[in-house]
């Protein structure tokens, strides 16, 4: 296989991290994208790229110019990029496809490279439990509710959404691995294996934890990409195996 496949998630641009501001992290992410572009066959960004994102008919949220420009540069250079919506940036309605030529996925997808089979997604709302969020997601993805939110002036609507985003994030600060029995994405992967035993890799974000977990069949793996608020972790597939890696951040 020529080139490598890269996976990353949970940039949460717009949020200042413990060591770097959002602007500094944006530069770090762009530096990483520039580096991997040298051998990238495809790039998958698995959701929550922004701490909040809502596309109005004629405007997009202020900021993130360097990141959007880097995506445009790589897309124009012929590197296939796929973006997934996450629970913080559900409201993508065509900007990335129309302006950048980058497809946006709202549900997990299956892919295959070198006879290795993958299931990719953000990870929110999958598996058992988390019923309050699943109910909330139905509201957030309801076309009428989206239309009503779009009627609110952005100065107030985005401020309100940022407040909600901060409250949501507080519930998942300092995440810890809960063990195979309590990690709902592991349950989801195991259930998927019952129907699709040929699967090799399940790759998700959302948990903010870099995870590599061998599943019960002894050959398939669940990976979580981790986050880019303080850990700067990502995944790389070279045609033989998926590897969890960490980027050494610089913000110059």
Long-range contacts (C-beta under 8 A, 24 or more apart in sequence): 1-41, 1-113, 1-114, 1-238, 1-239, 2-41, 3-39, 3-40, 3-41, 3-42, 4-36, 4-39, 4-40, 4-41, 4-236, 4-237, 4-238, 4-239, 5-40, 5-41, 5-42, 5-43, 5-44, 5-113, 5-236, 5-237, 6-36, 6-40, 6-42, 6-43, 6-44, 6-234, 6-235, 6-236, 6-237, 7-44, 7-46, 7-120, 7-203, 7-223, 7-225, 7-234, 7-235, 7-236, 7-237, 8-32, 8-43, 8-44, 8-45, 8-46, 8-205, 8-225, 8-228, 8-233, 8-234, 8-235, 9-45, 9-46, 9-47, 9-48, 9-49, 9-84, 9-86, 9-122, 9-204, 9-205, 9-206, 9-225, 9-226, 9-227, 10-46, 10-47, 10-48, 10-86, 10-205, 10-206, 10-208, 10-225, 10-226, 10-227, 10-228, 10-229, 11-45, 11-48, 11-49, 11-50, 11-67, 11-227, 11-228, 12-48, 12-49, 12-50, 12-51, 12-88, 12-169, 12-227, 12-228, 12-229, 13-49, 13-50, 13-51, 13-63, 13-64, 13-67, 14-50, 14-51, 14-52, 14-61, 14-63, 14-64, 14-162, 15-51, 15-169, 15-229, 17-229, 17-230, 18-229, 18-230, 19-230, 19-249, 20-249, 20-251, 22-51, 22-63, 24-251, 25-228, 25-229, 25-249, 25-251, 26-64, 26-66, 26-67, 27-66, 27-251, 27-252, 28-228, 28-232, 28-247, 28-249, 28-250, 28-251, 29-67, 29-70, 29-228, 30-66, 30-67, 30-70, 31-250, 32-232, 32-234, 32-247, 33-70, 33-71, 33-74, 34-70, 37-74, 37-77, 37-79, 40-74, 40-79, 41-79, 41-80, 42-79, 42-80, 42-81, 42-82, 43-74, 43-79, 43-80, 43-81, 43-82, 44-81, 44-82, 44-84, 44-120, 44-203, 45-81, 45-82, 45-83, 45-84, 46-84, 46-86, 46-120, 46-121, 46-122, 46-123, 46-203, 46-204, 46-205, 46-225, 47-83, 47-84, 47-85, 47-86, 47-87, 47-88, 47-89, 47-121, 47-122, 47-123, 47-124, 47-205, 47-206, 48-86, 48-87, 48-88, 48-89, 48-122, 48-205, 48-206, 49-83, 49-86, 49-89, 50-88, 50-89, 51-88, 51-162, 51-165, 51-169, 52-88, 52-89, 52-158, 52-161, 52-162, 52-165, 53-88, 53-89, 53-91, 53-92, 54-91, 54-149, 54-150, 54-157, 54-158, 54-161, 55-91, 55-92, 55-93, 55-94, 55-95, 56-150, 56-154, 57-150, 59-154, 60-95, 61-154, 61-158, 68-100, 71-96, 71-100, 71-102, 72-99, 72-100, 75-100, 75-101, 75-102, 76-101, 82-109, 84-120, 84-121, 84-122, 84-205, 85-122, 86-122, 86-124, 86-205, 86-206, 87-122, 87-124, 87-125, 87-133, 87-137, 87-168, 87-206, 88-165, 88-168, 90-137, 90-140, 90-141, 91-140, 91-146, 113-237, 113-239, 114-239, 114-240, 116-200, 116-201, 116-237, 117-196, 117-198, 117-199, 117-200, 117-201, 118-199, 118-200, 118-201, 118-202, 118-203, 119-189, 119-192, 119-196, 119-199, 119-201, 119-202, 119-203, 120-203, 120-204, 121-203, 121-204, 122-204, 122-205, 122-206, 123-185, 123-204, 123-205, 123-206, 123-207, 123-224, 124-206, 126-184, 126-185, 126-188, 126-204, 127-184, 127-185, 127-186, 127-187, 127-188, 127-191, 128-184, 128-187, 129-184, 130-184, 172-208, 175-207, 175-208, 175-209, 176-209, 177-209, 177-211, 180-213, 183-207, 183-211, 183-213, 185-222, 185-224, 186-213, 186-215, 186-222, 189-215, 189-220, 189-222, 190-215, 190-216, 193-217, 193-220, 201-237, 201-242, 203-235, 203-242, 210-244, 210-246, 212-244
